[in-house]
Amino acid sequence: MKCPKCGKEMEQGYFYGQRALWSKNGDKFTILKGKDDVKLFASGSPAYKCEHCHKIVVVIDY
């Protein structure tokens, strides 16, 4: 996969984590789910790492 920031090739791996939350609100201070938030259960999801710009892209089904 190409990095969306720099365009260089990314290294494939996997994302592991207990809790994650997607939100339109960039000022959230809690993992508690709001009305429009989406809880993500992402352990073992494919992830791509860019060594050049230190970005990780995770592919998660919700």
C-alpha positions in Angstrom: 0.0 0.0 0.0 1.2 3.5 -0.8 1.4 6.0 2.1 -1.4 8.6 1.7 1.0 11.4 3.0 4.3 10.8 1.1 3.4 8.2 -1.5 6.1 5.7 -0.5 5.5 2.0 0.0 4.2 1.0 3.4 5.1 -2.1 5.4 2.1 -4.4 6.2 1.5 -5.7 9.7 -1.4 -5.9 12.1 -3.1 -3.6 14.7 -3.8 -4.9 18.2 -5.7 -3.0 20.8 -8.4 -3.3 23.3 -10.6 -0.2 22.7 -10.8 2.3 20.0 -13.5 4.9 19.0 -14.1 6.9 15.8 -15.6 10.3 16.4 -16.2 13.5 14.4 -15.4 15.4 17.6 -11.7 16.1 17.8 -11.8 17.4 21.4 -13.0 14.2 23.1 -11.4 13.4 26.4 -13.1 10.1 27.0 -13.5 6.7 25.2 -17.2 6.7 26.1 -19.4 6.4 23.0 -21.4 9.5 22.1 -24.5 9.5 19.8 -22.7 9.6 16.5 -19.5 7.8 17.6 -18.5 4.3 16.3 -16.9 1.7 18.6 -14.1 -0.2 16.9 -13.0 -3.7 17.8 -9.8 -3.8 15.7 -7.6 -6.5 17.2 -5.8 -8.3 14.4 -6.9 -5.8 11.7 -4.5 -5.2 8.8 -2.3 -2.1 9.3 0.4 -0.4 7.2 3.4 1.5 8.6 5.3 4.2 6.8 8.9 4.4 8.0 9.4 7.7 6.2 6.7 9.8 7.7 5.9 7.7 10.8 2.2 7.1 9.9 0.1 4.0 10.4 -3.0 3.3 8.4 -5.4 0.7 9.9 -8.1 -1.1 7.9 -11.1 -1.7 10.2 -14.6 -3.0 9.6 -17.3 -1.5 11.7 
